Amino acid sequence: LHAARCTLHLARCTGRTVFPKIPLTAYRTLLTRSPMNSRYASLLVGLLSLTIRPRPTPPVERIAANDNRSAAGVLQDGVLTISLETRAGNWFPQADSGGSELMQSFGETGKPLQIPGPLVRVPVGTLVRATIHNSTEAPLTLHGLVSRPAAGADSVIVDPNGTAHIEFTLKQAGTFAYWGSTTGSDLEDRKGIDSQLSGAIVVDSGDIRSDRVFVLGVWGVPIDSSGPKPWVPRDVMVINGKMWPFTERFSYTQGDSVHWRWVNPTADAHPMHLHGFFFSVESAGDGMTDTTFAPGNRRDVVTELMLPGGTMSLSWLAARPGNWLFHCHFAFHVSHYLSLERIPDPVDPGAADAVDHSVHGMTGLVLGLQVKARPGSVTETRSPTPTRRLHLFVRAVPKTAVREELYAFVVRGDGIRREDSTDPTLILRKDQPVEITVVNELRAPTSVHWHGIEVQDSYVDGVPGWSGTNDHLAPLIAPGDSFRVEFTPTRQGTYMYHSHSNEEHQIGNGLYAPILVMNDPTTFDRTRDRVFILGGEGEDGRINRQAHPDTSFMTVGTTYRVRVIQIQPDRRVVFSMQSPRGNISWRAVAKDGAELPSGQSATRPARVIMGPGETEDFLFTPSAPGDLSFVAGSALGSTWRVVAPIKVSGER
């Protein structure tokens, strides 16, 4: 009886029901048998029979996507006062009305949580007085809120439900990052509930200009093998808190100069690729330090690999109208697999209806760019040089033990001997128009992107459902259909072409090939110009489409141009020239087809790390006869590698 009364009292006072471990029937028996309380028995039994609902808990707050256009804190008299708090909230990385995930994030005290965290942006020389409150139940290890240039430790620990006060001075201009962890994870292991505890720090010099700041984010849940198959993970990758097609869209006018800052506080590397234009890398850093390149010493690229923790600032000129993309070139990082839901592999990935092959089937790290024609602008004049006409066939090739289905490009047309048509390398003349008819002989739709080529018309850029203009969009190339491409290559160099539909499958199974643009293709000397292209066709890749490449030959004292193309769709790769006799050097001369500035063209150890979508050219002169190896290996410590043997002769 006493227990029953106490239970009812507790329910009235707190809204919570904590029943003692006594069956309800026992309460009823006690109440009805007690003469002192018989008058209340009926009432109490009725109350006990009711479900006493707990007091409703407040809803989990919604996390806002931060476009990094507003700086946090209060800046006055050279001092930034900022108060940050770490809390958990519901994150909506897709549509604002779509699915959500519980995530820890930063917010200014008294303001909504944000992903990425609030932007810290101040002039050079600013003193920052920061208060950080940790509202989670785990210690927060906070990195990056330190002086620049950095000196000493870069982290502070904030106790659960504790507060820390930090002062630091930002005396170095540049793009930096801050990030936190409540799981004890390092940056390259942080993919869970604390993976979005990141933000940008921008320190402006005197020449402040209009720019945009982008912070990358990666979240994932490991495969749960305890549940029913198929065992598939959940993965999300975002730019400023959102994933394509929900990322911000950008509109420019032809002739606009565009300035961006990028921050990668994620566990993954990201080779960021711009369609249709080169961009100039103005600075590069690691989140703690930043190096600004002098105007005459900035490399022009179309793809730049950002390692975990990396930053860069860049600029590009929106010279030609049309729809373009800026995206990570890891195929998985823009694939349909990125979702809050579990996405299983299609039963037949080569089938016509296996996936959405258009831009609408992409997700993840993608920005859409629209360049509008400037009124009165002059259309680029067509070169008077006769047009070269080619046919490019997209075909399936016989099955192998590695893959059930492989693909290849076959080129035929002007200047292509039939016996050479199995080599898909396109050797084009600079400033000569080319017309390529792409014929799709696959079971599934496809498209072709001319990676690094500054095509004059966005319509032929190769992104179905996006390339062109909004009233004239490029279609998918359906099975049995064709698509005509016209462009004029305007600068010599090393480029590539590849599928831009269901890339992880189609590129990973062979739809890629080199493009070499030359002033005079007739002078191309295959004995001194060596192309090494690393592609798919196997989990670990192939060099020149071979798992065990043929031996090539070089001569002591002869200088070779070594063109390295990386299009293995989901790996960052270390390329090196190796000798059993010791270290080897080469001289870097070009990146993505553009000649390097003199300050970056230097003799260095013959080793380079590259992401998919990058090309680099090196000059190499063997100094002694013997055996060499051109090696492509994983940059993440696994044992896979592909070796191309080279025999060096002492005779010229």
C-alpha positions as CSV (number, residue, x, y, z in Angstrom):
1,L,0.0,0.0,0.0
2,H,2.8,2.4,0.9
3,A,4.6,1.6,-2.3
4,A,1.5,2.3,-4.3
5,R,1.0,5.7,-2.7
6,C,4.6,6.6,-3.2
7,T,4.5,5.6,-6.9
8,L,1.4,7.8,-7.5
9,H,3.0,10.7,-5.7
10,L,6.2,10.4,-7.7
11,A,4.2,10.3,-10.9
12,R,2.3,13.5,-10.0
13,C,5.4,15.4,-9.0
14,T,7.9,14.5,-11.7
15,G,5.9,13.2,-14.6
16,R,8.0,10.0,-14.4
17,T,6.8,6.5,-13.5
18,V,9.1,4.4,-11.4
19,F,7.1,1.4,-10.4
20,P,8.6,-0.8,-7.6
21,K,9.0,-4.4,-8.7
22,I,5.6,-5.4,-7.4
23,P,2.9,-6.6,-9.9
24,L,-0.1,-4.4,-10.4
25,T,-2.3,-7.2,-9.1
26,A,-0.5,-7.1,-5.8
27,Y,-1.2,-3.3,-5.5
28,R,-4.9,-4.1,-6.2
29,T,-4.9,-6.8,-3.5
30,L,-3.3,-4.5,-0.9
31,L,-5.7,-1.7,-1.6
32,T,-8.9,-3.7,-1.5
33,R,-7.9,-5.6,1.6
34,S,-7.0,-2.6,3.7
35,P,-10.0,-1.5,5.7
36,M,-8.4,1.8,6.5
37,N,-8.2,2.7,2.8
38,S,-11.2,0.8,1.3
39,R,-12.9,4.1,0.5
40,Y,-9.9,5.0,-1.7
41,A,-9.4,1.6,-3.2
42,S,-11.4,2.1,-6.4
43,L,-9.8,5.4,-7.1
44,L,-6.2,4.2,-6.6
45,V,-6.7,1.0,-8.6
46,G,-8.1,3.1,-11.5
47,L,-5.1,5.4,-11.3
48,L,-2.6,2.6,-11.2
49,S,-4.3,1.0,-14.2
50,L,-3.6,4.1,-16.3
51,T,-0.4,4.5,-18.3
52,I,1.3,7.5,-16.8
53,R,3.1,9.2,-19.6
54,P,6.5,10.7,-18.9
55,R,7.0,14.4,-19.1
56,P,7.9,15.1,-22.8
57,T,11.6,15.7,-23.4
58,P,12.5,18.7,-25.4
59,P,13.1,18.0,-29.1
60,V,16.7,17.6,-30.3
61,E,17.8,20.9,-31.9
62,R,18.3,21.2,-35.6
63,I,21.8,21.8,-36.9
64,A,22.1,24.5,-39.6
65,A,24.3,24.3,-42.7
66,N,26.9,27.0,-42.4
67,D,27.7,28.7,-45.7
68,N,30.7,30.5,-44.1
69,R,29.6,33.9,-45.2
70,S,29.4,35.4,-41.7
71,A,32.2,35.6,-39.2
72,A,31.6,34.6,-35.6
73,G,32.2,36.5,-32.5
74,V,32.6,40.3,-31.9
75,L,35.7,42.1,-33.3
76,Q,36.6,45.3,-31.5
77,D,39.9,47.2,-31.2
78,G,41.9,44.4,-32.6
79,V,40.4,41.8,-30.3
80,L,38.0,39.0,-31.3
81,T,35.8,37.8,-28.5
82,I,34.1,34.5,-29.3
83,S,32.2,31.9,-27.3
84,L,31.7,28.4,-28.7
85,E,29.8,25.4,-27.4
86,T,29.8,21.8,-28.4
87,R,26.4,20.1,-28.4
88,A,24.6,17.3,-30.2
89,G,21.8,17.9,-32.6
90,N,20.0,16.6,-35.7
91,W,22.0,17.1,-38.9
92,F,20.3,17.2,-42.3
93,P,23.0,16.7,-44.9
94,Q,20.6,16.1,-47.7
95,A,17.3,17.9,-48.1
96,D,16.2,20.2,-45.2
97,S,13.1,18.0,-45.0
98,G,14.9,14.8,-45.5
99,G,16.6,12.3,-43.2
100,S,18.8,13.3,-40.3
101,E,21.5,11.9,-38.0
102,L,22.5,12.8,-34.5
103,M,25.8,14.6,-34.6
104,Q,28.0,16.7,-32.4
105,S,28.8,20.2,-33.7
106,F,30.0,23.6,-32.7
107,G,27.8,26.7,-32.3
108,E,28.2,30.1,-30.8
109,T,26.8,30.2,-27.3
110,G,23.1,31.1,-27.4
111,K,22.9,30.5,-31.2
112,P,22.1,27.5,-33.4
113,L,24.5,24.7,-33.9
114,Q,26.3,24.8,-37.3
115,I,28.1,22.3,-39.7
116,P,30.7,23.3,-40.3
117,G,31.5,25.2,-37.1
118,P,31.3,29.0,-36.9
119,L,33.8,30.8,-39.2
120,V,36.7,32.5,-37.4
121,R,37.7,35.4,-39.7
122,V,39.9,38.3,-38.6
123,P,42.6,40.6,-39.9
124,V,46.3,39.8,-39.4
125,G,47.4,40.6,-35.8
126,T,44.1,40.0,-34.1
127,L,44.1,38.7,-30.5
128,V,41.4,36.0,-30.1
129,R,39.8,35.5,-26.7
130,A,37.8,32.3,-26.9
131,T,35.5,30.5,-24.5
132,I,34.7,26.9,-25.3
133,H,32.0,25.0,-23.4
134,N,31.7,21.3,-23.8
135,S,28.1,20.2,-23.3
136,T,28.8,16.5,-24.2
137,E,29.4,13.7,-21.8
138,A,32.9,13.0,-23.0
139,P,36.2,15.0,-22.9
140,L,36.6,17.3,-25.9
141,T,40.1,17.5,-27.4
142,L,40.2,20.7,-29.4
143,H,42.9,21.4,-32.0
144,G,43.8,24.5,-34.0
145,L,42.7,27.3,-31.7
146,V,46.3,28.5,-31.3
147,S,48.5,31.3,-32.5
148,R,49.6,31.5,-36.1
149,P,52.5,31.1,-36.8
150,A,52.0,28.0,-34.5
151,A,54.3,27.6,-31.5
152,G,54.0,24.8,-29.0
153,A,51.0,22.4,-28.4
154,D,48.0,22.8,-30.7
155,S,45.4,21.1,-28.5
156,V,43.4,21.7,-25.3
157,I,41.2,19.3,-23.4
158,V,37.8,20.5,-22.2
159,D,36.2,18.3,-19.6
160,P,32.6,17.0,-20.0
161,N,30.2,19.8,-19.2
162,G,33.3,21.9,-18.6
163,T,34.6,25.2,-20.0
164,A,38.0,26.4,-21.2
165,H,39.3,29.9,-21.9
166,I,41.9,30.3,-24.6
167,E,43.9,33.4,-25.8
168,F,46.0,33.4,-29.0
169,T,47.2,35.8,-31.6
170,L,46.8,35.4,-35.4
171,K,49.9,37.1,-36.9
172,Q,50.1,35.1,-40.1
173,A,47.7,35.5,-43.1
174,G,46.2,32.4,-44.5
175,T,43.6,29.6,-44.4
176,F,43.6,27.4,-41.4
177,A,41.4,25.0,-39.5
178,Y,40.2,24.0,-36.1
179,W,38.7,20.7,-35.1
180,G,37.7,18.6,-32.2
181,S,37.2,15.0,-31.1
182,T,35.1,13.5,-28.2
183,T,36.1,9.9,-29.1
184,G,39.9,10.2,-28.8
185,S,40.2,9.8,-32.6
186,D,43.0,11.4,-34.6
187,L,42.0,13.4,-37.7
188,E,42.4,10.5,-40.1
189,D,40.3,8.2,-37.9
190,R,37.4,10.6,-37.1
191,K,34.3,9.5,-39.0
192,G,31.6,9.1,-36.3
193,I,29.5,11.3,-34.1
194,D,32.4,13.9,-33.7
195,S,33.4,13.9,-37.4
196,Q,31.7,17.3,-38.0
197,L,33.4,19.1,-35.2
198,S,35.4,21.3,-37.6
199,G,35.6,24.9,-38.8
200,A,37.6,27.3,-40.8
201,I,40.0,30.1,-39.6
202,V,40.8,32.8,-42.2
203,V,43.3,35.5,-41.4
204,D,43.1,38.3,-43.9
205,S,46.1,40.4,-45.0
206,G,45.7,44.0,-46.1
207,D,44.4,43.1,-49.6
208,I,41.0,41.7,-48.5
209,R,38.8,40.7,-51.4
210,S,35.6,38.9,-52.0
211,D,35.9,35.1,-51.7
212,R,34.1,32.1,-50.5
213,V,35.1,29.6,-47.9
214,F,34.3,25.8,-48.1
215,V,34.8,23.2,-45.5
216,L,34.6,19.5,-46.4
217,G,33.0,16.9,-44.1
218,V,33.0,13.1,-44.0
219,W,30.8,10.8,-41.9
220,G,30.4,7.1,-42.0
221,V,29.1,4.0,-40.1
222,P,31.1,0.8,-40.5
223,I,29.6,-2.3,-42.0
224,D,27.5,-4.1,-39.4
225,S,28.1,-7.8,-40.1
226,S,25.9,-8.9,-37.3
227,G,22.8,-8.1,-39.3
228,P,21.3,-9.6,-42.4
229,K,23.1,-9.3,-45.7
230,P,23.8,-7.3,-47.8
231,W,26.3,-5.8,-45.5
232,V,26.6,-2.2,-46.7
233,P,27.9,0.9,-44.9
234,R,26.3,4.3,-44.6
235,D,28.4,7.2,-45.8
236,V,27.9,10.9,-46.2
237,M,30.3,13.5,-47.6
238,V,29.4,17.2,-47.6
239,I,30.6,20.7,-48.6
240,N,29.6,23.3,-46.0
241,G,27.3,20.8,-44.4
242,K,25.4,19.6,-47.5
243,M,25.9,17.0,-50.2
244,W,25.0,17.2,-53.9
245,P,22.4,17.9,-55.2
246,F,21.6,20.0,-52.1
247,T,24.9,21.9,-52.1
248,E,24.9,25.6,-52.9
249,R,24.7,26.5,-56.6
250,F,26.8,29.3,-58.0
251,S,26.1,31.7,-60.7
252,Y,28.8,33.9,-62.4
253,T,28.9,36.1,-65.4
254,Q,31.4,35.5,-68.1
255,G,34.7,37.3,-67.3
256,D,34.2,37.1,-63.5
257,S,37.3,36.4,-61.4
258,V,36.4,33.7,-58.8
259,H,38.3,33.3,-55.5
260,W,37.8,30.3,-53.1
261,R,39.3,28.9,-49.9
262,W,39.1,25.2,-49.2
263,V,39.6,23.4,-45.9
264,N,39.7,19.6,-45.5
265,P,39.5,18.6,-41.8
266,T,38.3,15.1,-42.8
267,A,39.7,11.6,-42.5
268,D,40.0,11.3,-46.3
269,A,42.0,12.9,-49.1
270,H,40.1,14.7,-51.8
271,P,41.4,15.5,-55.4
272,M,39.3,18.5,-56.2
273,H,38.6,18.9,-60.0
274,L,37.3,21.9,-61.9
275,H,35.6,21.3,-65.3
276,G,36.3,23.5,-68.2
277,F,38.9,25.8,-66.7
278,F,42.3,25.8,-65.0
279,F,42.6,27.3,-61.6
280,S,45.6,28.9,-60.0
281,V,46.7,27.5,-56.6
282,E,47.5,30.7,-54.6
283,S,48.3,29.0,-51.3
284,A,48.5,25.5,-49.7
285,G,48.7,24.4,-46.1
286,D,48.0,21.7,-43.5
287,G,45.5,23.4,-41.3
288,M,48.2,24.7,-38.9
289,T,50.6,26.3,-41.4
290,D,50.0,28.0,-44.8
291,T,52.3,28.8,-47.7
292,T,51.3,31.6,-50.0
293,F,52.9,31.5,-53.5
294,A,54.1,34.6,-55.2
295,P,52.0,35.6,-58.3
296,G,54.7,34.4,-60.7
297,N,55.1,31.1,-58.8
298,R,51.5,29.7,-58.8
299,R,50.8,26.5,-60.6
300,D,47.8,26.2,-62.9
301,V,45.9,22.9,-62.4
302,V,42.6,21.3,-63.1
303,T,42.8,18.9,-60.2
304,E,44.5,19.4,-56.8
305,L,44.9,16.7,-54.2
306,M,44.0,17.8,-50.6
307,L,45.3,15.5,-48.0
308,P,43.6,15.1,-44.6
309,G,44.0,18.4,-42.7
310,G,44.9,20.3,-45.9
311,T,43.9,23.7,-47.0
312,M,44.2,25.7,-50.3
313,S,43.2,29.0,-51.7
314,L,42.6,29.3,-55.5
315,S,41.3,31.6,-58.2
316,W,39.9,31.0,-61.7
317,L,38.5,33.1,-64.5
318,A,34.9,32.2,-65.6
319,A,35.9,32.7,-69.3
320,R,33.2,30.7,-71.1
321,P,29.5,30.4,-70.5
322,G,27.7,27.2,-69.6
323,N,27.1,24.8,-66.8
324,W,30.3,23.3,-65.2
325,L,31.2,21.3,-62.1
326,F,33.7,21.4,-59.3
327,H,33.9,18.1,-57.5
328,C,36.1,15.5,-55.7
329,H,37.5,13.1,-58.3
330,F,37.4,10.0,-56.1
331,A,34.5,8.1,-57.8
332,F,33.1,6.9,-54.5
333,H,33.0,10.4,-53.1
334,V,30.5,11.5,-55.8
335,S,28.7,8.2,-56.2
336,H,25.1,7.2,-55.6
337,Y,26.4,5.1,-52.6
338,L,26.6,8.3,-50.4
339,S,23.5,8.4,-48.4
340,L,22.0,8.3,-44.9
341,E,20.4,5.0,-46.1
342,R,22.2,1.8,-46.8
343,I,22.7,1.4,-50.5
344,P,23.5,-2.1,-51.7
345,D,25.5,-2.9,-54.9
346,P,23.3,-3.5,-58.0
347,V,23.0,-7.1,-59.0
348,D,24.3,-6.3,-62.5
349,P,26.3,-3.0,-62.4
350,G,26.7,-3.1,-66.2
351,A,23.0,-3.2,-66.8
352,A,21.2,-0.2,-68.4
353,D,19.0,0.3,-65.3
354,A,21.6,-0.5,-62.6
355,V,21.9,3.1,-61.5
356,D,21.0,6.7,-62.5
357,H,23.8,7.4,-65.0
358,S,23.2,11.2,-65.2
359,V,24.3,14.0,-62.9
360,H,21.2,13.3,-60.9
361,G,22.7,10.0,-59.8
362,M,25.7,11.8,-58.3
363,T,25.9,12.7,-54.6
364,G,28.5,13.9,-52.2
365,L,31.3,16.4,-52.9
366,V,30.0,18.3,-55.9
367,L,29.3,22.0,-56.6
368,G,27.2,23.2,-59.6
369,L,28.5,26.3,-61.4
370,Q,26.6,28.3,-64.0
371,V,28.5,30.9,-66.1
372,K,26.1,33.3,-67.9
373,A,27.2,34.9,-71.1
374,R,28.1,38.6,-70.7
375,P,26.0,40.8,-72.9
376,G,28.0,41.9,-75.9
377,S,30.7,39.3,-75.4
378,V,32.4,38.0,-78.5
379,T,32.1,34.3,-79.2
380,E,35.4,32.5,-79.7
381,T,36.3,32.3,-83.4
382,R,36.8,29.0,-85.0
383,S,40.3,28.1,-86.1
384,P,40.9,28.2,-89.8
385,T,42.8,24.9,-89.5
386,P,40.9,22.0,-91.1
387,T,39.0,19.9,-88.6
388,R,40.3,16.4,-87.7
389,R,37.5,13.8,-87.6
390,L,37.6,10.7,-85.4
391,H,35.2,8.0,-84.2
392,L,35.5,6.8,-80.6
393,F,33.8,3.4,-79.9
394,V,32.9,2.5,-76.3
395,R,33.0,-1.3,-76.1
396,A,32.9,-4.2,-73.8
397,V,35.9,-6.6,-74.0
398,P,36.2,-10.3,-73.1
399,K,35.7,-11.3,-69.5
400,T,38.7,-12.0,-67.3
401,A,39.4,-13.6,-64.0
402,V,39.6,-10.2,-62.5
403,R,36.3,-8.7,-63.8
404,E,33.1,-10.1,-65.2
405,E,33.0,-7.3,-67.6
406,L,35.6,-4.9,-68.9
407,Y,35.4,-1.9,-71.2
408,A,37.7,-0.1,-73.6
409,F,37.8,2.9,-76.0
410,V,38.7,2.2,-79.6
411,V,39.7,5.1,-81.8
412,R,39.5,5.3,-85.6
413,G,39.6,8.1,-88.1
414,D,42.0,10.6,-89.7
415,G,45.6,9.7,-89.0
416,I,44.9,6.5,-87.2
417,R,46.3,3.3,-88.7
418,R,44.0,0.3,-88.3
419,E,46.8,-1.6,-86.6
420,D,47.1,1.2,-84.0
421,S,43.3,1.5,-83.4
422,T,43.5,-0.6,-80.3
423,D,45.7,2.1,-78.6
424,P,43.1,4.6,-77.3
425,T,45.6,7.4,-76.8
426,L,44.5,10.6,-78.6
427,I,47.4,12.6,-79.9
428,L,46.0,16.0,-80.9
429,R,47.4,19.1,-82.5
430,K,47.3,22.3,-80.5
431,D,44.8,24.8,-82.0
432,Q,43.4,22.3,-84.5
433,P,39.7,21.7,-84.2
434,V,38.7,18.1,-83.6
435,E,35.3,16.4,-84.2
436,I,34.8,13.1,-82.3
437,T,31.8,11.0,-82.8
438,V,31.3,8.8,-79.6
439,V,29.5,5.6,-80.4
440,N,28.2,3.6,-77.4
441,E,28.3,-0.1,-77.9
442,L,27.8,-1.0,-74.2
443,R,24.6,-2.4,-72.5
444,A,24.3,0.8,-70.4
445,P,24.3,4.5,-71.1
446,T,27.6,6.4,-70.9
447,S,29.3,9.7,-71.4
448,V,32.8,11.0,-72.0
449,H,34.5,13.8,-70.2
450,W,37.6,15.5,-71.8
451,H,39.5,16.0,-68.5
452,G,41.7,19.1,-68.5
453,I,40.7,20.2,-72.0
454,E,39.2,23.7,-72.0
455,V,36.3,22.8,-74.3
456,Q,34.7,25.9,-75.9
457,D,31.2,24.6,-75.5
458,S,30.0,23.3,-72.2
459,Y,27.5,21.1,-74.0
460,V,30.3,18.6,-74.9
461,D,31.9,18.6,-71.5
462,G,30.4,15.1,-70.7
463,V,28.1,15.5,-67.7
464,P,24.7,14.3,-69.0
465,G,21.7,16.3,-67.8
466,W,24.0,19.2,-66.7
467,S,26.6,20.1,-69.4
468,G,25.4,22.9,-71.7
469,T,22.8,25.5,-70.6
470,N,19.6,25.0,-68.8
471,D,17.6,25.1,-72.1
472,H,20.1,22.9,-74.0
473,L,21.5,20.0,-71.8
474,A,23.7,17.2,-73.0
475,P,21.9,13.8,-73.0
476,L,23.2,10.4,-71.9
477,I,24.6,8.4,-74.8
478,A,22.2,5.5,-74.9
479,P,23.2,2.0,-75.9
480,G,23.5,1.9,-79.7
481,D,23.4,5.7,-79.9
482,S,26.1,8.3,-80.6
483,F,27.1,11.8,-79.6
484,R,29.2,14.3,-81.6
485,V,31.8,16.3,-79.8
486,E,33.7,19.3,-81.2
487,F,36.5,21.3,-79.5
488,T,39.8,22.9,-80.1
489,P,42.7,22.1,-77.7
490,T,44.4,25.4,-76.9
491,R,47.4,24.3,-74.9
492,Q,49.8,21.4,-75.3
493,G,50.3,18.9,-72.5
494,T,49.2,15.7,-70.9
495,Y,45.5,15.1,-70.3
496,M,43.0,12.3,-70.3
497,Y,39.4,11.3,-71.2
498,H,37.1,9.0,-69.3
499,S,33.5,8.1,-68.6
500,H,31.5,10.5,-66.5
501,S,28.6,8.1,-65.9
502,N,28.6,5.5,-63.0
503,E,32.2,6.3,-62.7
504,E,33.2,3.8,-60.1
505,H,32.0,1.0,-62.3
506,Q,32.8,2.3,-65.8
507,I,36.2,4.0,-65.1
508,G,37.1,1.1,-62.7
509,N,36.5,-1.3,-65.6
510,G,38.5,0.4,-68.2
511,L,36.9,3.6,-69.7
512,Y,39.8,5.9,-69.5
513,A,42.7,6.8,-71.9
514,P,45.4,9.5,-72.4
515,I,45.2,12.7,-74.4
516,L,48.5,14.2,-75.6
517,V,48.3,17.7,-77.1
518,M,51.3,18.8,-79.1
519,N,52.4,21.6,-81.4
520,D,53.3,19.1,-84.0
521,P,52.1,15.5,-83.4
522,T,54.3,14.2,-86.3
523,T,57.3,14.9,-84.1
524,F,56.0,12.7,-81.3
525,D,58.9,10.2,-80.5
526,R,57.6,7.2,-78.6
527,T,61.1,6.2,-77.7
528,R,61.7,9.3,-75.7
529,D,58.2,10.2,-74.6
530,R,56.9,7.6,-72.1
531,V,53.3,7.5,-70.9
532,F,52.4,5.6,-67.7
533,I,48.6,5.7,-67.0
534,L,47.3,4.0,-63.8
535,G,43.7,3.0,-64.1
536,G,41.1,0.5,-62.9
537,E,40.4,-3.0,-64.2
538,G,41.2,-4.5,-60.8
539,E,41.0,-3.5,-57.2
540,D,44.6,-2.3,-57.2
541,G,44.9,-0.9,-60.7
542,R,46.9,-1.4,-63.8
543,I,49.7,0.5,-65.5
544,N,49.0,0.9,-69.2
545,R,46.1,-1.6,-68.7
546,Q,48.5,-4.4,-67.5
547,A,48.8,-5.9,-64.1
548,H,52.4,-7.0,-65.0
549,P,53.6,-4.4,-67.5
550,D,56.0,-5.2,-70.3
551,T,59.6,-4.3,-69.9
552,S,60.5,-1.0,-71.5
553,F,64.0,0.2,-72.5
554,M,66.0,3.4,-71.9
555,T,69.6,4.5,-72.7
556,V,72.1,6.2,-70.5
557,G,72.4,9.9,-71.0
558,T,69.1,10.2,-73.0
559,T,66.5,12.5,-71.5
560,Y,62.9,11.1,-71.4
561,R,59.7,12.9,-70.8
562,V,57.8,10.7,-68.3
563,R,54.1,11.5,-68.4
564,V,52.2,10.1,-65.3
565,I,48.4,9.9,-65.4
566,Q,46.4,8.8,-62.3
567,I,42.8,7.7,-63.0
568,Q,42.5,4.7,-60.6
569,P,39.1,5.8,-59.4
570,D,39.3,5.3,-55.6
571,R,42.9,5.4,-54.5
572,R,45.6,7.9,-53.8
573,V,48.8,6.5,-55.2
574,V,52.5,6.9,-54.8
575,F,54.5,6.8,-58.0
576,S,58.2,6.4,-58.0
577,M,61.2,5.5,-60.1
578,Q,63.4,3.0,-58.2
579,S,66.8,1.5,-58.6
580,P,68.6,-1.2,-56.5
581,R,71.7,1.1,-56.7
582,G,70.1,3.9,-54.7
583,N,68.1,7.1,-54.9
584,I,66.9,8.5,-58.3
585,S,65.9,12.0,-59.1
586,W,63.7,13.6,-61.8
587,R,62.7,17.1,-62.7
588,A,59.0,18.1,-62.5
589,V,58.0,20.2,-65.5
590,A,54.2,20.1,-65.8
591,K,51.0,19.5,-63.9
592,D,47.7,18.7,-65.5
593,G,49.0,19.8,-68.8
594,A,50.2,23.2,-67.8
595,E,53.9,23.9,-67.5
596,L,55.1,24.5,-63.9
597,P,56.4,27.9,-62.9
598,S,60.2,28.0,-62.5
599,G,60.0,28.1,-58.8
600,Q,58.1,24.8,-58.7
601,S,60.0,23.1,-61.6
602,A,62.8,21.5,-59.7
603,T,64.9,18.4,-59.6
604,R,63.6,16.2,-56.7
605,P,63.5,12.6,-55.6
606,A,61.6,10.5,-58.1
607,R,58.5,10.1,-55.9
608,V,55.1,11.8,-56.1
609,I,51.7,11.2,-54.5
610,M,48.7,11.7,-56.8
611,G,44.9,11.4,-56.7
612,P,42.6,10.4,-59.6
613,G,42.3,13.1,-62.1
614,E,45.9,14.4,-61.8
615,T,48.7,14.2,-64.4
616,E,52.3,15.2,-64.0
617,D,55.2,15.4,-66.4
618,F,58.9,14.7,-65.4
619,L,62.2,14.9,-67.2
620,F,64.4,11.9,-66.4
621,T,67.9,11.0,-67.6
622,P,69.3,7.6,-66.6
623,S,72.9,7.9,-65.4
624,A,74.0,4.3,-65.4
625,P,73.1,1.0,-67.1
626,G,71.0,-1.6,-65.2
627,D,67.5,-2.3,-64.0
628,L,65.0,0.3,-62.9
629,S,61.4,0.1,-61.9
630,F,58.5,2.5,-62.4
631,V,56.3,1.7,-59.4
632,A,52.7,2.6,-58.5
633,G,51.7,1.7,-54.9
634,S,49.1,2.5,-52.3
635,A,49.6,5.7,-50.3
636,L,47.9,4.2,-47.3
637,G,50.4,1.6,-46.3
638,S,48.8,-1.5,-47.9
639,T,51.1,-3.9,-49.8
640,W,49.6,-3.6,-53.3
641,R,51.8,-2.2,-56.0
642,V,52.2,-2.4,-59.8
643,V,55.8,-2.5,-61.2
644,A,56.8,-1.6,-64.8
645,P,60.3,-2.9,-65.4
646,I,62.8,-0.7,-67.2
647,K,66.2,-1.9,-68.6
648,V,68.8,0.8,-69.1
649,S,71.4,0.2,-71.7
650,G,74.9,1.9,-71.8
651,E,74.7,2.4,-75.5
652,R,73.2,5.5,-77.1
